[in-house]
Amino acid sequence: MKILMLSWEYPPKVIGGLARAVADLSQALVEEGHEVSVVTGDWPESQPTEYVNGVRVYRVNQFFPKPMGFLDEVHFMNYHLIQKGAELLSRVTFDVIHAHDWLVAPSAKVLKHAFEKPLVSTIHATEWGRNNGLHNDMQRHISDLEWWLTYESYRVICCSEYMREELRRIFQVPEDKLTVIPNGVRAGDFKDVHDDLDTWRNNWARPEEEIVLYVGRHVYEKGIDLLLSAAPKVLANRPQAKFIIAGKGPLHDELKQKAWSMGLGEKAHFPGFVDDRTRNSLYRLADVAVFPSRYEPFGIVALEAMAGQAPVIVSDVGGFGETVQHGQNGMTFYAGNVNSLADNIIHLLNDKTLARSLNERASRDLKEKYDWRRIARQTVESYKQTTLKPHVHKEFYERYQLTGDFSEKEGRVRESSNHGRR
């Protein structure tokens, strides 16, 4: 098949987990014999057109009038995505358009209709889920864009059963329009570590210290504040523990201040963004990797930590509950419960035999369940389901053309996956 993907981020532009997921899926599809072209935003020092692991990557320039805000920047970017997408669709017979998240919804919708191509979308997370509801106009607008993309799509892919239920509950996406396909991990990517790890480790912790590691964005839904709140109890029981909180985000400085005000001092280290080799090396050295999320549609970070050979502890929320089985391939704690988190960390630091057994089971699970080529084959099957002849759901569009109001969505007919096909 010939597949056109739309994504606002693609390595080396990595804001969250979406970029890595799109890159790994694209590469796996190429390895399965398909042709994949990705249209995405530009990035300093990246070429406008390049081949990355067999994937054709087109990075559109983002020179436009200075946007008034983030949403304006997103919409300006979509103009460029449409321009490049139209150029490609005019000379290549693509079988399907695959859009990733709301940030490319406008371009996906335009290209679908202009070139009469089936549209598949992957919803990686929802604004409602990230914020436990919608509390301001921007959040409501983003949520509307998410719904719009699911409506326009012939098939909607999500990464977990948890997300399937979320999409049904929030957007009333018909059941027969949804497909659950997990994310995966390339375990080989995590073998690249620094030479002489024992010596390199001295840059991060003293020989007697035990590393409790977090890697990821510094945002509220990731629950890093809960990990800091658990630190005093952990240190009271394991004074040799040291917390390394890697990554960046809007709460980075606030979290550093919280650690300082708690008196954690040198026991909490915030190195900021770390490159892939440093991340891999930290996973290899970690006595435990902790991901205390309040919201997690899938939790690919847990798989990455497993691939890096770190024993994992995660909250029992969202997709984590489907990837991590307590006491088998990792440990889970009651989401939001600081005592439960601290107790799990203490237990795993005390029981090195358990930590090794968790790693062994996790390694098997990565090979059997989360191999990207297996996931690519499932994705192609979902593409093939879009070949049914589409039809126009005229009633909604006639109303929308008259009112221009997407509040109509609450009253739309939703019984069939044909809705939104054109």
C-alpha positions as semicolon CSV with decimal commas, in nm:
position;residue;x (nm);y (nm);z (nm)
1;M;0,000;0,000;0,000
2;K;0,095;0,364;-0,043
3;I;0,029;0,557;0,276
4;L;0,033;0,933;0,335
5;M;0,078;1,025;0,701
6;L;0,016;1,365;0,857
7;S;0,182;1,450;1,188
8;W;0,279;1,778;1,347
9;E;0,594;1,625;1,499
10;Y;0,846;1,372;1,373
11;P;1,201;1,307;1,500
12;P;1,418;1,500;1,558
13;K;1,121;1,720;1,651
14;V;1,002;1,535;1,960
15;I;0,758;1,709;2,193
16;G;0,589;1,399;2,333
17;G;0,540;1,032;2,259
18;L;0,352;1,096;1,934
19;A;0,666;1,167;1,729
20;R;0,834;0,842;1,826
21;A;0,516;0,639;1,769
22;V;0,463;0,783;1,420
23;A;0,830;0,726;1,327
24;D;0,836;0,368;1,453
25;L;0,507;0,278;1,286
26;S;0,618;0,434;0,956
27;Q;0,946;0,244;0,961
28;A;0,770;-0,083;1,045
29;L;0,526;-0,034;0,757
30;V;0,820;0,016;0,520
31;E;0,981;-0,302;0,656
32;E;0,655;-0,481;0,573
33;G;0,686;-0,372;0,210
34;H;0,464;-0,063;0,204
35;E;0,549;0,289;0,086
36;V;0,512;0,561;0,348
37;S;0,533;0,938;0,305
38;V;0,510;1,160;0,612
39;V;0,422;1,530;0,588
40;T;0,519;1,715;0,903
41;G;0,646;2,047;1,039
42;D;1,002;2,164;0,987
43;W;1,288;2,153;1,234
44;P;1,622;2,337;1,251
45;E;1,894;2,177;1,035
46;S;1,650;1,920;0,891
47;Q;1,615;1,891;0,514
48;P;1,283;1,970;0,344
49;T;1,282;1,620;0,192
50;E;1,474;1,322;0,324
51;Y;1,463;0,945;0,359
52;V;1,465;0,825;0,719
53;N;1,486;0,447;0,757
54;G;1,310;0,408;0,423
55;V;1,036;0,660;0,504
56;R;0,995;0,965;0,279
57;V;0,973;1,263;0,516
58;Y;0,856;1,602;0,389
59;R;0,909;1,888;0,633
60;V;0,701;2,190;0,540
61;N;0,837;2,535;0,616
62;Q;0,651;2,729;0,877
63;F;0,723;3,081;0,760
64;F;0,401;3,272;0,815
65;P;0,278;3,589;0,987
66;K;0,355;3,579;1,356
67;P;0,070;3,384;1,516
68;M;-0,130;3,539;1,797
69;G;-0,120;3,214;1,992
70;F;-0,063;2,841;1,980
71;L;-0,388;2,764;1,800
72;D;-0,310;3,018;1,528
73;E;0,031;2,855;1,483
74;V;-0,134;2,514;1,444
75;H;-0,377;2,643;1,182
76;F;-0,100;2,820;0,987
77;M;0,097;2,494;0,988
78;N;-0,204;2,313;0,843
79;Y;-0,204;2,546;0,541
80;H;0,147;2,426;0,461
81;L;0,053;2,062;0,526
82;I;-0,233;2,100;0,278
83;Q;-0,003;2,255;0,020
84;K;0,254;1,974;0,040
85;G;-0,011;1,703;0,075
86;A;-0,193;1,828;-0,235
87;E;0,133;1,831;-0,429
88;L;0,202;1,468;-0,336
89;L;-0,154;1,348;-0,394
90;S;-0,154;1,509;-0,738
91;R;0,131;1,289;-0,857
92;V;0,117;0,977;-0,639
93;T;-0,178;0,739;-0,607
94;F;-0,199;0,696;-0,232
95;D;-0,431;0,431;-0,093
96;V;-0,502;0,599;0,239
97;I;-0,438;0,913;0,444
98;H;-0,343;0,850;0,807
99;A;-0,373;1,151;1,041
100;H;-0,229;1,165;1,391
101;D;-0,419;1,372;1,648
102;W;-0,614;1,696;1,631
103;L;-0,320;1,915;1,528
104;V;-0,353;1,793;1,168
105;A;-0,733;1,764;1,159
106;P;-0,792;2,058;0,919
107;S;-0,541;1,936;0,660
108;A;-0,664;1,577;0,691
109;K;-1,023;1,685;0,628
110;V;-0,937;1,902;0,327
111;L;-0,713;1,644;0,160
112;K;-0,963;1,365;0,219
113;H;-1,241;1,550;0,039
114;A;-1,032;1,719;-0,229
115;F;-0,873;1,393;-0,344
116;E;-1,148;1,151;-0,238
117;K;-0,916;0,935;-0,031
118;P;-1,014;0,725;0,271
119;L;-0,902;0,881;0,599
120;V;-0,780;0,688;0,902
121;S;-0,692;0,869;1,221
122;T;-0,509;0,778;1,538
123;I;-0,619;0,957;1,853
124;H;-0,323;0,934;2,089
125;A;-0,491;1,122;2,377
126;T;-0,784;1,356;2,437
127;E;-0,799;1,706;2,577
128;W;-1,080;1,594;2,807
129;G;-0,866;1,317;2,949
130;R;-0,554;1,530;2,989
131;N;-0,746;1,787;3,194
132;N;-1,010;1,567;3,357
133;G;-1,277;1,766;3,178
134;L;-1,294;2,084;2,970
135;H;-1,245;2,402;3,170
136;N;-1,183;2,685;2,922
137;D;-1,247;2,786;2,562
138;M;-0,914;2,660;2,430
139;Q;-0,972;2,314;2,576
140;R;-1,323;2,307;2,433
141;H;-1,191;2,411;2,091
142;I;-0,924;2,141;2,090
143;S;-1,182;1,884;2,197
144;D;-1,405;1,992;1,907
145;L;-1,113;1,945;1,667
146;E;-1,055;1,597;1,809
147;W;-1,420;1,510;1,760
148;W;-1,411;1,656;1,408
149;L;-1,120;1,430;1,316
150;T;-1,298;1,120;1,449
151;Y;-1,613;1,220;1,259
152;E;-1,430;1,267;0,930
153;S;-1,232;0,944;0,964
154;Y;-1,343;0,614;0,814
155;R;-1,156;0,430;1,090
156;V;-1,032;0,556;1,426
157;I;-0,733;0,381;1,584
158;C;-0,659;0,412;1,953
159;C;-0,385;0,251;2,158
160;S;-0,574;0,081;2,442
161;E;-0,912;-0,046;2,555
162;Y;-0,910;0,242;2,801
163;M;-0,890;0,487;2,511
164;R;-1,161;0,301;2,321
165;E;-1,399;0,359;2,610
166;E;-1,288;0,721;2,643
167;L;-1,360;0,793;2,275
168;R;-1,698;0,623;2,297
169;R;-1,788;0,815;2,613
170;I;-1,663;1,161;2,513
171;F;-1,726;1,166;2,137
172;Q;-1,977;0,882;2,099
173;V;-1,762;0,727;1,825
174;P;-1,950;0,420;1,697
175;E;-1,805;0,091;1,816
176;D;-1,764;-0,049;1,465
177;K;-1,555;0,252;1,368
178;L;-1,295;0,194;1,639
179;T;-0,985;-0,025;1,633
180;V;-0,753;-0,086;1,927
181;I;-0,388;-0,127;1,823
182;P;-0,120;-0,085;2,092
183;N;0,194;0,115;2,053
184;G;0,522;-0,070;2,051
185;V;0,889;-0,027;2,120
186;R;1,210;-0,106;1,934
187;A;1,411;-0,269;2,208
188;G;1,727;-0,247;1,998
189;D;1,713;0,134;2,013
190;F;1,780;0,115;2,387
191;K;2,104;-0,083;2,365
192;D;2,310;0,223;2,278
193;V;2,457;0,330;2,614
194;H;2,762;0,523;2,728
195;D;3,091;0,338;2,747
196;D;3,209;0,230;3,092
197;L;2,874;0,278;3,265
198;D;3,020;0,234;3,613
199;T;3,245;0,535;3,566
200;W;2,977;0,736;3,384
201;R;2,737;0,666;3,672
202;N;2,955;0,876;3,904
203;N;2,826;1,185;3,723
204;W;2,479;1,110;3,853
205;A;2,500;0,934;4,187
206;R;2,745;0,813;4,448
207;P;2,837;0,442;4,436
208;E;2,616;0,356;4,734
209;E;2,311;0,546;4,611
210;E;2,010;0,377;4,448
211;I;1,864;0,556;4,146
212;V;1,490;0,621;4,133
213;L;1,435;0,753;3,780
214;Y;1,164;0,949;3,601
215;V;1,193;1,042;3,232
216;G;0,927;1,244;3,054
217;R;0,746;1,574;3,018
218;H;0,706;1,795;3,323
219;V;0,332;1,851;3,311
220;Y;0,057;1,803;3,567
221;E;-0,090;1,482;3,423
222;K;0,245;1,301;3,459
223;G;0,221;1,323;3,839
224;I;0,583;1,416;3,912
225;D;0,467;1,612;4,218
226;L;0,336;1,282;4,359
227;L;0,679;1,126;4,321
228;L;0,838;1,417;4,508
229;S;0,576;1,385;4,781
230;A;0,662;1,016;4,817
231;A;1,035;1,089;4,847
232;P;1,048;1,161;5,225
233;K;0,892;0,824;5,313
234;V;1,121;0,645;5,068
235;L;1,429;0,819;5,211
236;A;1,323;0,740;5,566
237;N;1,336;0,372;5,474
238;R;1,608;0,379;5,206
239;P;1,831;0,681;5,282
240;Q;2,063;0,576;4,998
241;A;1,791;0,648;4,737
242;K;1,841;0,932;4,490
243;F;1,568;1,075;4,263
244;I;1,661;1,174;3,908
245;I;1,379;1,364;3,737
246;A;1,477;1,396;3,369
247;G;1,290;1,595;3,108
248;K;1,145;1,940;3,056
249;G;0,806;2,104;3,047
250;P;0,603;2,397;3,177
251;L;0,622;2,273;3,539
252;H;1,000;2,213;3,537
253;D;1,098;2,515;3,750
254;E;0,799;2,475;3,981
255;L;0,890;2,112;4,050
256;K;1,252;2,203;4,120
257;Q;1,131;2,465;4,368
258;K;0,901;2,213;4,532
259;A;1,188;1,967;4,578
260;W;1,403;2,242;4,727
261;S;1,130;2,361;4,965
262;M;1,078;2,000;5,080
263;G;1,443;1,985;5,181
264;L;1,531;1,712;4,933
265;G;1,845;1,899;4,831
266;E;2,089;1,685;4,635
267;K;1,860;1,385;4,672
268;A;1,649;1,522;4,385
269;H;1,832;1,602;4,062
270;F;1,668;1,774;3,763
271;P;1,904;1,739;3,463
272;G;1,655;1,875;3,208
273;F;1,627;1,724;2,861
274;V;1,851;1,421;2,806
275;D;1,955;1,275;2,471
276;D;1,874;0,918;2,373
277;R;2,207;0,769;2,479
278;T;2,188;0,935;2,820
279;R;1,827;0,820;2,860
280;N;1,924;0,463;2,770
281;S;2,216;0,470;3,010
282;L;2,002;0,599;3,295
283;Y;1,746;0,325;3,236
284;R;2,024;0,066;3,243
285;L;2,154;0,202;3,574
286;A;1,820;0,272;3,743
287;D;1,719;0,060;4,038
288;V;1,360;0,154;3,958
289;A;1,188;0,371;3,694
290;V;0,870;0,541;3,814
291;F;0,585;0,686;3,608
292;P;0,318;0,823;3,845
293;S;0,076;0,956;3,581
294;R;-0,269;1,087;3,657
295;Y;-0,368;1,028;3,292
296;E;-0,202;0,789;3,048
297;P;-0,380;0,668;2,734
298;F;-0,118;0,399;2,675
299;G;0,208;0,459;2,856
300;I;0,482;0,391;2,603
301;V;0,735;0,520;2,857
302;A;0,683;0,202;3,057
303;L;0,776;-0,008;2,753
304;E;1,081;0,211;2,691
305;A;1,197;0,165;3,050
306;M;1,145;-0,212;3,014
307;A;1,350;-0,206;2,694
308;G;1,619;-0,020;2,887
309;Q;1,616;-0,300;3,148
310;A;1,479;-0,087;3,432
311;P;1,222;-0,234;3,674
312;V;0,908;-0,019;3,643
313;I;0,647;0,118;3,879
314;V;0,341;0,288;3,726
315;S;0,007;0,421;3,843
316;D;-0,289;0,193;3,781
317;V;-0,450;0,440;3,543
318;G;-0,543;0,428;3,176
319;G;-0,337;0,216;2,943
320;F;-0,079;0,140;3,212
321;G;-0,321;-0,115;3,350
322;E;-0,305;-0,303;3,019
323;T;0,073;-0,297;2,971
324;V;0,194;-0,349;3,329
325;Q;0,072;-0,642;3,538
326;H;0,149;-0,599;3,907
327;G;0,416;-0,834;4,032
328;Q;0,468;-0,988;3,687
329;N;0,637;-0,744;3,449
330;G;0,629;-0,441;3,678
331;M;0,457;-0,290;3,979
332;T;0,148;-0,070;3,997
333;F;0,029;0,165;4,270
334;Y;-0,305;0,329;4,342
335;A;-0,314;0,638;4,120
336;G;-0,276;0,958;4,321
337;N;-0,195;0,771;4,642
338;V;0,147;0,890;4,766
339;N;0,176;0,619;5,035
340;S;0,103;0,346;4,784
341;L;0,368;0,488;4,551
342;A;0,628;0,513;4,827
343;D;0,556;0,160;4,950
344;N;0,605;0,016;4,600
345;I;0,936;0,198;4,557
346;I;1,059;0,078;4,896
347;H;0,949;-0,278;4,824
348;L;1,130;-0,291;4,491
349;L;1,448;-0,132;4,629
350;N;1,446;-0,390;4,908
351;D;1,388;-0,690;4,681
352;K;1,651;-0,710;4,405
353;T;1,544;-1,066;4,319
354;L;1,192;-0,945;4,240
355;A;1,336;-0,661;4,031
356;R;1,532;-0,909;3,819
357;S;1,230;-1,135;3,768
358;L;1,017;-0,837;3,659
359;N;1,281;-0,748;3,401
360;E;1,288;-1,102;3,263
361;R;0,911;-1,114;3,216
362;A;0,906;-0,761;3,072
363;S;1,165;-0,857;2,812
364;R;0,947;-1,149;2,695
365;D;0,638;-0,927;2,676
366;L;0,816;-0,674;2,458
367;K;0,899;-0,943;2,203
368;E;0,560;-1,115;2,209
369;K;0,316;-0,821;2,235
370;Y;0,481;-0,494;2,140
371;D;0,687;-0,562;1,829
372;W;0,633;-0,281;1,577
373;R;0,618;-0,507;1,272
374;R;0,333;-0,700;1,430
375;I;0,163;-0,367;1,503
376;A;0,222;-0,253;1,144
377;R;0,039;-0,560;1,013
378;Q;-0,258;-0,483;1,238
379;T;-0,259;-0,125;1,112
380;V;-0,265;-0,239;0,748
381;E;-0,569;-0,453;0,825
382;S;-0,739;-0,143;0,960
383;Y;-0,648;0,044;0,640
384;K;-0,808;-0,232;0,433
385;Q;-1,135;-0,187;0,618
386;T;-1,164;0,162;0,466
387;T;-1,220;0,032;0,114
388;L;-1,599;0,019;0,161
389;K;-1,772;0,269;-0,065
390;P;-1,823;0,590;0,133
391;H;-2,140;0,794;0,130
392;V;-2,229;1,145;0,234
393;H;-2,394;1,210;0,569
394;K;-2,579;1,507;0,417
395;E;-2,804;1,602;0,703
396;F;-2,523;1,712;0,931
397;Y;-2,332;1,900;0,663
398;E;-2,643;2,085;0,546
399;R;-2,701;2,201;0,903
400;Y;-2,338;2,296;0,950
401;Q;-2,325;2,496;0,627
402;L;-2,627;2,695;0,747
403;T;-2,514;2,750;1,106
404;G;-2,136;2,707;1,110
405;D;-2,186;2,570;1,460
406;F;-2,026;2,244;1,568
407;S;-2,254;2,229;1,872
408;E;-2,466;2,021;1,634
409;K;-2,239;1,734;1,724
410;E;-2,429;1,662;2,044
411;G;-2,741;1,580;1,843
412;R;-2,590;1,394;1,553
413;V;-2,682;1,041;1,455
414;R;-2,410;0,801;1,568
415;E;-2,537;0,450;1,520
416;S;-2,320;0,359;1,218
417;S;-1,952;0,379;1,135
418;N;-2,059;0,507;0,793
419;H;-2,123;0,849;0,947
420;G;-1,855;1,090;0,838
421;R;-1,765;0,888;0,525
422;R;-1,786;1,076;0,201
